[in-house]
Amino acid sequence: MKVSLSLINAAFLGFLTASVSPVSAQFTSTPLRVAAADDTTAILNVVRSWGAVGDVLIVNNYATVRYFFGQNGGDVTFKRKNGKWNIVDGGRRQGNCSDVNCLVNKGVPRNIATQLRNYLEGSDNRRIRELNSFRQAWSKSNNTVDFLGYWINQDWPDTPEITIAIWPARVRNQVCVIGISEKSQYVKTGVISGNNLKIGNKTLTLHQNNENFVDFITSTDKKYFLINPYKPNMWYFNTSTKQKLRAAGCTASLPSR
């Protein structure tokens, strides 16, 4: 299966329903804070059945999420009130604000709206930078790191897994593969050889350096078409999954020196 660069770009850059207006950097900054685990979980649970989430940012009592649904997706803005996160803009298969003024008109303070939009509009460059840094750190102890990441399954919902995460293991060229669906998740170990990742009777193949194509992963059973990888995270992982990852010696942390 081949997908053109322009088509894949639509999966994570071109899905906004209105043109994106340039965002000025001139504003009174509200300090950004890393999303607390409880806040992130609460927000993710709201959009869990909508598709894979690529970005989450919380600024005080406001938050933004970018999600992917096959070749489509959107941005969702939240406001926390009385300890509960409520949607103030966006929704599944609905349009969403693509500029600061739109968010301001929906009640988001301008300085916060500016930070939320700046964050999302820098999403792809940040995704690539963070992932490359993670892979480079692991390349010192593994021959092949290009499989590593939190991958969006473009074939969902036709297949169960919304995302496939591939984590490095302490054993050279071995990885853990974590499949996340709406109602279940699993952990399997695999071994990388060249551009192939063997997981039991299944093989995942990494396609790279294709003219006019971005990197993507396919599977022998045709159940996956993985694109747009992010740095590994632990979103949606239940206790059992975390225990299995520890038992297998897999980690999303940087390797010890």
Helices and strands as residue ranges (DSSP letters): H 5-12, H 37-46, G 48-50, E 52-59, E 62-69, E 72-81, E 84-89, H 100-105, H 110-121, H 123-139, E 149-153, E 163-168, E 174-180, E 185-193, E 196-199, E 202-207, E 216-219, E 225-230, H 239-248
